[in-house]
Amino acid sequence: MNISLPDPLRDFVEKEVRRGGYSSVSEYVRELVRRATDQKDLEAKLVASLESGDLGEVTPALFEKLRAHARRTVPNKKPR
């Protein structure tokens, strides 16, 4: 797969690779795709839970549990 980027975006990605400790542009792009996939999966699970009607009472504690789960599920390495 080849991806063409305008010069400003290419420069941005190359700087992020250097700054973020990635070994290549491909590694950086793979990380972005993984994160997008994880986000879509989490969104699908949340929607399925909402549609199931089996959430119980929606409280601040429920949201904190969801945040804690998301923190465990999503990798710590974040593109900047």
Number of C-alpha atoms within 10 A of each C-alpha: 2 4 4 7 10 7 9 9 11 13 12 10 19 16 13 17 20 13 11 14 12 16 10 14 16 11 13 21 15 12 17 14 12 14 17 12 12 16 15 12 12 17 12 12 12 13 11 12 12 12 10 9 8 9 10 8 8 8 8 9 10 13 11 11 11 14 12 11 12 14 11 10 12 14 12 8 10 11 16 9
